[in-house]
Amino acid sequence: MPSPETLAAEPLISLRDIHLSFGENRVLKGIDLDVQRGQAVSIIGPSGSGKSTILRCITGLLAPQRGSIRVGATQVETLTSEAQRIELRKKVGFVFQQYNLFPHLSVLENLVIAPRKVLGRSAVEAEKDARALLAKVRMEHKADAYPGQLSGGQQQRVAIARALAMRPELILFDEVTSALDPETVGEVLTVIRELTEEGMTCVLVTHEMRFAEDISDVVYFTENGLIVESGSAEQIFQRPTSERTQEFLRHALGDAGRRPAVNGDPYLLSNISRYSLSV
């Protein structure tokens, strides 16, 4: 096993030559990707380009036919049992597009159940942590509510708090705003922004282009199962070298990307870019 000093110098996530197919459909065609500890990394690209599949490979939800995936000291592609995959997922939080909250449990109970059953925490400790996390995502006043009583944005903030309740080393976000009403997108993005500012390692698959530009240390642009271009957010959004990246960003941002923010609000641009992408 690598020494702690070696692990600290290496990327927290490292993917090398990842290939994955479903039958004749080649979804990933040789993906190389690194995420350093404390980085915010965004994966952007057209629908069907393999973005969400990359996240699922990182957590062991999907097994590639070729290549290597390392998360910390864990070699993901070598895991053979569900117990081993559960150990990995204790370290990796995953927030999905759909909130996947337990509808029969209250907000507080949704946060407490996994730390108690999976991590073996006491009821007192788990509830204390859960209430602190709900305050962090500004949902402490809804602790006793049920998911069906919450808006989409509120449910997504609870889902983020639930992922954090496992005290993960990193957290993956899979298009977490795409199912939300435009008025609630900003409240979810605010929570993610605060996590990145606190140094949480985050990987985001997102269509929120201006948000990705604003918070990302590194951006990967994918298309047709390949990484077409990667670099700093400033380089990808301001000086992309690939013609395909340039074309995608022109379509995704459109005229909205050149409009000034109203009252300095970056989320207006984020929401506008979301609409221009779907047109």
Order of alpha helices (4+ residues) and beta strands (2+ residues): alpha-beta-beta-beta-alpha-beta-beta-alpha-beta-alpha-alpha-alpha-beta-alpha-beta-alpha-beta-beta-alpha-alpha-alpha
